[in-house]
Amino acid sequence: MIPPSVKMMALTATATRMDRLSVCHKNPFVITKCPTKANLKYSVHSYDSVSITFGKFVGMLKSEKTSFPKTIIYGRSFDMCSKIIFEHISYMFLQDQLGPSFTNPEDAPDVPEFRLVDMFTSITDANLKTNILLNFKENKNLRVVVATVAFGMGIDCKDVRQIIHVGLPDDVSSYIQETGRAGRDGIFSMVTLLRARTYHHVDEDIKLYVANQTECRRRVLFRDMEGYIPVDINIKCMCCDICSISCVCGICKVRAQPFPVFYCCCLFLDKCNNSYCMGNLVNSISLHFSS
C-alpha cells in the first residue's frame, strides 16, 4: 500500500493550514480532505445544572429506553463525568430519575449488560471498558455513554445519533474529532455544545466558536481546516442552530429551541409519527423536496 520509496508518512484526523506548515518544513506530497460532514447539525446551548439541563433528556430516555438514539456525553474530566451521572457523591441522578428504567428489562440486575447508561474514563476498569464498547457498538441495551476523551481513539460505532459536550473541549480540532464520532453511517445526527458560565484552559478558537451568534457554525468550525470547501446545506434546519433561524423548508415548525429539544428535529415535523425518531426526519425531508 505504501511505496518503498516513502520513508516517512504523517497522518492526522484534523489539521489546520497552520498545523501543516508548522510540520512540513520541506515540500512533501500532501493528500487532504476536510473532515466536515454534511449529515451533522451543530448547536450551542447554555448549561445550568445537571438536573435543570438534563431533566427532559432523562424523561425521553426513560420513555424510549432502547429506542433512544445512541448518545455520547463528553466531560473534560473524570470528576465532571461522575457528577453528570452520580450528581456529586452518589449513584443518584440518572439512577433515581430513571428508577426501574435504569436497566432493561426493568427487573434486571444493575450490571453493564442491562444498563441504559454507563461511564467510560481513563480509570474505568479494563473489563468494564470492553463491556461498554461491546454493548454500545452492538444493538444492546446501552444508549448513553458519559465519557472523557478516553472514549475516542479506535472506537467505530457507526450509529451514534447525538454527541453532547458539557463544557468546552480544549480546541476546535479536538471538538471536530470528538463530534465526528456521530453519524458515521451517513444518517442525520446532532452535536451540541453546552457552554458553562465560565471556561478556562481552552484555546481561543473554541471560545470564538461558542461566542459566535451570527455566522453558520459549520463555517466557523471548519474554515481553517486544510482542504475546507464551504458546503451549502440547502435545508437550513439541518445545518446548525444559527442557520435554523432562517430556514424556509416549510416543514420545521420551530426555528430555534432550547436544549434538549435539539435532540431530534422530528419534534418539529407534522408528518413524523414517532416524536423521538431520528430516521423519519431525513425521510420526511426527502419526500418533501422530491415531491
C-alpha positions in Angstrom: 0.0 0.0 0.0 2.9 2.4 0.8 5.5 2.6 -1.9 9.0 1.6 -0.8 10.3 5.0 -1.7 8.2 6.6 1.0 10.4 6.9 4.1 8.1 8.9 6.3 4.3 9.4 6.5 2.5 11.7 8.8 -1.3 11.2 9.4 -3.8 13.2 11.4 -7.6 13.3 11.5 -7.7 17.1 11.8 -5.2 19.7 10.7 -5.4 23.4 10.0 -3.3 25.1 7.4 -1.0 26.4 10.1 -0.6 23.0 11.6 0.6 21.6 8.2 3.0 24.5 7.7 4.5 24.1 11.2 5.2 20.4 10.5 6.1 20.3 6.8 9.5 22.1 6.5 10.2 20.8 3.0 7.7 20.2 0.2 6.0 16.9 0.8 3.3 15.3 -1.2 0.0 16.1 0.6 -3.4 14.5 0.5 -6.1 16.4 2.3 -9.8 16.0 2.9 -11.7 18.4 5.2 -13.4 16.4 8.0 -16.7 18.3 7.6 -19.8 16.1 7.5 -23.0 17.3 5.9 -25.2 15.0 8.0 -24.3 16.6 11.3 -26.3 19.5 12.8 -24.3 21.8 15.2 -25.8 23.7 18.1 -24.6 25.6 21.2 -26.8 26.0 24.3 -26.2 27.1 27.9 -25.6 24.7 30.7 -27.2 25.4 34.1 -27.1 22.3 36.2 -27.4 18.6 35.7 -31.0 18.5 37.0 -32.2 21.5 35.0 -30.3 20.8 31.8 -30.8 17.1 31.6 -34.2 16.7 33.2 -36.1 16.4 30.0 -33.3 14.3 28.4 -33.8 11.8 31.2 -37.5 11.8 30.6 -37.0 11.0 27.0 -34.6 8.2 27.9 -37.0 6.8 30.4 -39.8 6.7 27.9 -37.9 5.4 24.9 -35.5 3.0 26.6 -33.6 1.1 23.9 -35.3 3.2 21.1 -33.5 6.2 22.5 -30.8 7.3 19.9 -27.2 6.3 20.9 -25.6 9.3 22.7 -22.2 10.2 23.9 -21.9 12.9 26.6 -18.4 14.3 26.9 -17.0 15.9 30.0 -13.5 17.3 30.4 -12.5 15.1 33.4 -13.5 12.1 35.5 -14.8 14.5 38.1 -17.1 16.2 35.7 -18.3 12.9 34.2 -19.0 11.3 37.5 -21.0 14.4 38.6 -23.1 14.2 35.4 -24.1 10.6 36.3 -23.8 10.5 40.0 -24.8 14.0 41.0 -21.7 14.6 43.0 -21.3 11.8 45.6 -23.7 9.0 44.8 -25.3 6.9 42.1 -28.2 9.4 42.3 -29.2 11.5 39.4 -29.8 9.1 36.5 -30.5 6.1 38.7 -33.0 8.0 40.8 -34.6 9.7 37.8 -34.8 6.6 35.7 -35.8 4.4 38.7 -36.6 0.8 37.5 -35.9 2.0 33.9 -32.2 2.4 34.6 -31.9 -1.2 33.4 -33.7 -3.0 30.6 -35.7 -5.1 31.4 -36.7 -3.1 34.5 -36.3 -6.1 36.9 -32.8 -6.8 35.6 -29.7 -6.6 37.9 -27.6 -3.4 37.8 -24.8 -4.8 35.7 -23.3 -3.4 32.5 -25.2 -5.7 30.1 -28.6 -4.3 31.3 -27.8 -0.6 31.9 -29.1 2.1 29.6 -26.3 4.4 30.8 -22.7 3.8 31.7 -19.5 5.8 32.2 -16.1 5.5 30.4 -13.0 7.3 31.5 -9.3 6.5 31.6 -9.6 4.9 35.1 -12.5 2.7 34.2 -11.7 -1.0 34.8 -10.4 -2.7 31.6 -13.0 -5.4 31.7 -15.8 -2.8 32.1 -14.3 -0.8 29.2 -14.6 -3.9 27.0 -18.2 -4.5 28.0 -19.1 -0.9 27.4 -17.6 -0.9 23.9 -19.3 -4.1 23.0 -22.7 -3.1 24.4 -22.6 0.3 22.7 -21.3 -0.9 19.3 -23.9 -3.7 19.1 -27.6 -3.0 19.4 -27.9 -3.9 23.0 -29.3 -2.0 26.0 -26.7 0.7 26.4 -27.9 4.0 24.9 -25.9 6.7 26.7 -22.2 6.8 27.5 -20.9 9.6 29.7 -17.2 9.9 28.9 -13.9 11.7 28.8 -11.8 11.8 25.6 -10.7 8.3 26.7 -13.8 7.2 24.8 -12.3 8.1 21.4 -9.4 6.6 19.5 -10.3 3.2 17.9 -14.0 3.5 18.6 -16.0 3.0 15.5 -19.7 2.9 16.4 -21.5 3.9 13.2 -25.0 4.7 14.5 -24.2 7.3 17.2 -27.0 9.9 16.7 -26.0 12.6 19.1 -23.0 13.9 20.9 -23.2 16.4 23.7 -20.2 18.3 25.2 -20.7 19.6 28.7 -18.3 22.4 28.8 -15.7 23.4 26.2 -13.2 20.9 24.7 -9.6 22.0 24.5 -9.7 23.4 21.0 -11.6 23.3 17.7 -9.5 20.3 16.4 -10.5 18.3 19.5 -14.1 19.2 19.0 -14.1 18.2 15.4 -12.6 14.8 16.2 -15.0 14.1 19.1 -18.2 15.2 17.2 -17.0 13.3 14.2 -18.0 10.1 16.1 -21.6 10.9 15.3 -23.4 9.8 12.1 -20.6 7.7 10.7 -23.3 5.8 8.7 -24.2 9.0 6.9 -27.6 9.4 8.6 -28.6 12.7 10.1 -27.2 13.2 13.6 -26.8 16.1 16.1 -24.0 17.5 18.1 -24.4 20.1 20.8 -22.0 22.0 23.0 -23.4 23.1 26.4 -21.4 26.1 27.4 -20.8 26.8 31.1 -20.8 30.3 32.6 -17.0 30.4 32.7 -14.3 28.4 31.0 -10.6 28.2 31.5 -7.6 26.5 29.9 -9.1 26.2 26.4 -7.8 27.7 23.1 -9.2 31.0 21.7 -10.6 29.2 18.6 -13.2 27.2 20.6 -14.1 30.3 22.6 -14.8 32.2 19.3 -16.9 29.2 18.1 -19.1 29.4 21.2 -19.3 33.2 21.2 -20.5 33.3 17.5 -24.1 34.3 17.2 -24.4 35.3 13.5 -22.4 33.1 11.2 -23.0 29.5 10.3 -21.4 27.3 12.9 -20.2 24.8 10.4 -18.3 27.5 8.5 -16.8 28.9 11.7 -15.7 25.4 12.8 -14.1 24.2 9.6 -12.9 27.3 7.7 -9.3 26.9 9.0 -9.2 23.2 8.3 -6.9 22.0 5.5 -8.9 21.3 2.3 -12.1 23.2 3.5 -14.6 24.0 0.8 -17.8 25.7 2.0 -20.8 23.4 2.0 -24.2 24.9 1.5 -26.8 22.9 3.4 -30.0 23.8 1.5 -32.3 22.6 4.3 -31.1 25.2 6.9 -32.7 23.5 9.9 -30.3 20.6 9.3 -27.2 22.7 9.3 -26.9 24.5 12.7 -28.9 26.4 15.2 -28.0 29.7 13.7 -28.9 28.6 10.1 -32.2 27.2 11.5 -33.3 30.8 12.2 -33.5 31.5 8.5 -34.9 28.1 7.5 -37.7 28.2 4.9 -38.1 24.5 4.3 -41.7 24.6 5.2 -41.8 21.5 7.4 -40.0 22.7 10.6 -42.4 24.5 12.9 -39.8 26.0 15.3 -36.8 27.9 14.2 -34.7 27.6 17.4 -35.3 25.7 20.6 -33.5 25.3 23.9 -31.7 22.1 24.9 -32.7 19.3 24.9 -35.4 19.7 22.2 -32.4 19.8 19.9 -32.3 16.1 20.5 -34.4 15.4 17.4 -35.6 17.7 14.6 -38.5 15.3 14.2 -40.1 17.1 17.1 -40.6 19.9 14.5 -42.4 17.9 12.0 -46.1 17.4 11.4 -45.7 14.2 9.4 -43.5 12.3 11.9 -45.4 9.6 13.7 -42.7 9.0 16.3 -41.8 12.2 18.0 -38.4 10.8 19.0 -37.5 9.2 15.7 -34.3 10.4 14.0 -34.8 8.5 10.8 -38.2 10.0 10.0 -36.6 13.4 9.7 -34.5 12.5 6.8 -37.3 10.5 5.2 -39.8 13.3 5.6 -37.5 16.0 4.2 -36.5 13.8 1.3 -40.2 13.2 0.4 -40.9 16.9 0.9 -38.3 18.0 -1.5 -38.8 15.3 -4.1 -42.5 16.0 -4.4 
